[in-house]
Amino acid sequence: MTNSPSATTGNNTEPRLLDVSTETIELAASAIQGGGLVAFPTETVYGLGADATNDTAVAKIFEAKSRPTFNPLIVHVKDSGQAALLVEFTPAAQKLAQKFWPGPLTMVLKRSVSSPLSMLVSAGLDTVAVRVPNHPIAQALLEKSNVPLAAPSANKSGTVSSTAGMHVASQFRNGVEIIIDGGLCTVGIESTIIDLSGTEPVILRPGVITLEEIEIEIGPVAYATDGEIKAPGMMKSHYAPSIPLRINVTPNERTKGEAYLTFGPDAPRRAALNLSKAGDLREAAANLFTMIRALDQPGIRGIAVMPIPNTGLGHAINDRLMRAAAPRSDDTSGFSCSGSFETKMQNFVKPEGNN
């Protein structure tokens, strides 16, 4: 990979895609401290980071992503100690942090009175979404920059999340100073988001840490119904490729020109790609966005996705697929995404086996 100086055209600067090194971390931290944007890998997907205490820097994230200002951002921190300076930790939050941090769990908690965070990160709400990433590059950047990082996924708003440095580079031609290339993300799907700011815990976005695992730690948890957007990934149309995507498509329901994205050992051999030939939901989650991107190409009319078992991590995979298939604001055809998450999930394939 070429670590070349940035090329500048007018007021726009092309991002530098840099291999990870001590020098790269120092350059990235300096950019963060100067109010710039840096894309970096986490165990889930690549994040687009800025100093979460700097209003102007956070505003740059919304501008770069073309993101609606009512959609909050996740704040990444070094550890639970730093998180406790920004939000009010509840007993349930302490239990979950001890069990799952660092890791792919985001908690929505009440903002502390003395929190230095920009109000933009929570879209003016009195809650903040925080998590501790489990990735050495993300941790090194947090340590060196010495500020909490507002970091949504490093992709244009509503499009497929980035799981490789080149995915980020292909979407951002300006506005981002540095992209730290840390290879492919190991989890490949965004963090689970749980709202602990109310009287009952609620899953706002399913992820690799399942509702069942969380309930072992803190008791009953519910899925969110449609309503106020309190965290990323809650918009009805999200994670979408540039071509139509259909879900729950059996082999005989495919149409001409569609690429078939399958799952499991019994999938048709002539399918374009298989999320997991072994039927492993964790492998399928890791491959999901990478394979959707691979099929989102000229000459392919659409993507048809085979039914995915709706159990465990399958909830998160089906949630992303459902939102990717939802009609956009300028499209009134196709998949309907109305109703609560639990109701929508009933339309998916019933749980099978122990994947």
Long-range contacts (C-beta under 8 A, 24 or more apart in sequence): 1-181, 6-177, 9-174, 12-173, 12-174, 12-175, 13-174, 13-175, 13-177, 14-173, 14-174, 15-39, 15-168, 15-169, 15-172, 15-174, 15-175, 15-176, 15-177, 15-178, 15-179, 16-177, 16-178, 16-179, 17-165, 17-166, 17-168, 17-169, 17-179, 17-181, 18-178, 18-179, 18-180, 18-181, 19-181, 20-137, 20-180, 20-181, 20-182, 24-178, 24-180, 25-137, 25-140, 25-141, 25-144, 25-180, 26-144, 27-178, 28-141, 28-144, 28-145, 28-177, 28-178, 28-180, 29-141, 29-144, 29-145, 29-146, 31-177, 31-178, 32-57, 32-141, 32-145, 32-147, 32-149, 33-145, 33-146, 33-147, 35-60, 36-60, 36-177, 36-178, 37-61, 37-64, 37-175, 37-176, 37-177, 38-141, 38-176, 38-177, 38-178, 38-179, 38-180, 39-154, 39-162, 39-165, 39-168, 39-172, 39-176, 39-178, 39-179, 39-180, 40-137, 40-138, 40-141, 40-151, 40-179, 40-180, 40-182, 41-135, 41-137, 41-138, 41-165, 41-180, 41-181, 41-182, 41-183, 41-185, 42-76, 42-133, 42-134, 42-135, 42-138, 42-151, 42-185, 43-103, 43-104, 43-133, 43-134, 43-135, 43-185, 43-186, 43-187, 44-104, 44-133, 44-185, 44-187, 44-188, 44-189, 44-190, 44-191, 44-207, 44-208, 45-153, 45-154, 45-161, 45-162, 45-163, 45-185, 45-187, 45-188, 45-189, 45-190, 45-289, 46-153, 46-154, 46-155, 46-161, 46-162, 46-163, 46-164, 46-165, 46-167, 46-168, 46-179, 46-185, 47-74, 47-76, 47-133, 47-138, 47-149, 47-151, 47-152, 47-153, 47-154, 48-151, 48-152, 48-153, 48-154, 48-168, 48-176, 49-76, 49-141, 49-149, 49-150, 49-151, 50-149, 50-150, 50-151, 51-145, 51-147, 51-148, 51-149, 51-150, 52-117, 52-118, 52-121, 52-147, 52-148, 52-149, 52-150, 53-116, 53-117, 53-118, 53-147, 53-148, 54-118, 54-147, 55-118, 55-119, 55-120, 57-118, 57-150, 58-118, 58-120, 58-121, 58-150, 59-120, 60-175, 61-150, 61-152, 62-120, 63-175, 64-172, 64-175, 64-176, 65-152, 65-155, 65-156, 65-157, 66-156, 66-157, 67-152, 67-157, 68-157, 68-235, 69-120, 69-123, 70-123, 70-229, 71-123, 71-157, 71-229, 71-232, 71-234, 71-235, 72-121, 72-122, 72-123, 72-125, 72-127, 72-128, 72-129, 72-229, 72-230, 72-231, 72-232, 73-120, 73-121, 73-122, 73-129, 73-150, 73-151, 73-152, 73-232, 74-106, 74-129, 74-130, 74-131, 74-150, 74-151, 74-152, 74-191, 74-193, 74-231, 74-232, 75-117, 75-121, 75-128, 75-129, 75-130, 75-131, 75-148, 75-149, 75-150, 75-151, 76-130, 76-131, 76-132, 76-133, 76-138, 76-142, 76-148, 76-149, 76-150, 76-151, 77-130, 77-131, 77-132, 77-142, 77-148, 77-149, 78-132, 78-139, 78-142, 78-143, 79-132, 80-132, 82-148, 83-130, 83-132, 85-112, 85-114, 85-115, 86-111, 86-112, 86-115, 86-116, 86-117, 86-128, 86-130, 86-148, 87-111, 87-112, 87-115, 87-127, 87-128, 87-130, 88-112, 90-196, 92-196, 92-201, 92-218, 93-196, 95-217, 95-218, 96-194, 96-196, 96-214, 96-217, 96-218, 97-132, 99-217, 100-209, 101-131, 101-132, 101-134, 102-132, 102-133, 102-134, 102-139, 103-132, 103-134, 103-209, 104-131, 104-134, 104-187, 104-190, 104-191, 104-192, 104-207, 104-208, 104-209, 105-131, 105-191, 105-192, 105-194, 105-207, 105-209, 105-214, 106-130, 106-131, 106-191, 106-192, 106-193, 106-194, 106-205, 106-231, 107-131, 107-193, 107-194, 107-196, 108-193, 108-194, 108-195, 108-196, 108-197, 108-204, 108-230, 108-231, 109-196, 109-197, 110-197, 117-148, 118-150, 120-150, 121-150, 123-229, 125-230, 127-195, 127-197, 127-230, 129-193, 129-230, 129-231, 129-232, 131-191, 135-182, 137-180, 137-182, 141-180, 152-232, 153-190, 153-232, 154-179, 158-235, 158-237, 158-238, 158-239, 158-240, 158-328, 159-239, 159-240, 159-241, 159-242, 160-239, 160-240, 160-241, 160-289, 160-292, 160-293, 160-296, 160-324, 161-189, 161-190, 161-239, 161-289, 162-289, 163-188, 163-286, 163-289, 163-290, 164-290, 167-293, 184-290, 185-286, 186-286, 187-285, 187-286, 188-285, 188-286, 188-287, 188-288, 188-289, 188-290, 189-285, 189-286, 189-288, 189-289, 189-316, 189-317, 189-320, 190-232, 190-233, 190-320, 192-316, 193-231, 193-232, 193-233, 194-221, 195-224, 195-230, 195-231, 203-341, 204-230, 204-231, 204-233, 204-234, 205-231, 205-232, 205-233, 205-234, 205-316, 205-319, 206-315, 206-316, 206-319, 206-341, 207-316, 208-282, 208-285, 208-313, 208-316, 210-312, 210-313, 210-315, 210-316, 211-315, 212-312, 223-340, 223-341, 223-342, 224-340, 224-341, 225-340, 225-341, 225-342, 226-338, 226-339, 226-340, 233-319, 233-323, 235-323, 236-323, 236-326, 236-337, 236-338, 237-323, 237-326, 237-327, 237-328, 237-329, 237-337, 238-320, 238-323, 238-324, 238-326, 239-289, 239-320, 239-323, 239-324, 240-323, 240-324, 240-325, 240-326, 240-328, 241-292, 241-293, 241-295, 241-296, 241-303, 241-324, 242-296, 243-296, 243-300, 243-301, 243-302, 243-303, 244-301, 244-302, 244-303, 244-325, 244-334, 245-292, 245-302, 245-303, 245-304, 245-305, 245-321, 245-324, 245-325, 246-302, 246-303, 246-304, 246-305, 246-325, 246-334, 246-335, 247-305, 247-307, 247-318, 247-321, 247-322, 247-325, 247-335, 247-348, 248-305, 248-307, 248-347, 248-348, 248-349, 249-304, 249-305, 249-306, 249-307, 250-306, 250-307, 251-306, 253-304, 254-304, 255-301, 255-302, 255-304, 256-301, 257-300, 257-301, 257-302, 258-300, 258-301, 258-302, 258-303, 258-304, 259-295, 259-300, 259-302, 259-303, 259-304, 260-304, 260-306, 261-291, 261-292, 261-295, 261-303, 261-304, 261-305, 261-306, 262-306, 263-306, 263-307, 263-308, 263-309, 264-306, 267-306, 271-306, 275-308, 279-353, 279-355, 280-355, 281-308, 281-309, 281-311, 281-312, 281-313, 281-314, 281-317, 281-355, 282-313, 284-308, 284-313, 284-317, 285-313, 285-316, 285-317, 288-317, 288-320, 288-321, 289-320, 292-324, 307-348, 307-349, 308-348, 308-349, 309-349, 309-350, 309-351, 309-352, 309-353, 309-355, 310-345, 310-348, 310-349, 310-350, 310-351, 311-351, 311-352, 311-355, 312-355, 313-355, 314-348, 314-351, 314-355, 315-345, 318-345, 318-348, 319-345, 322-348
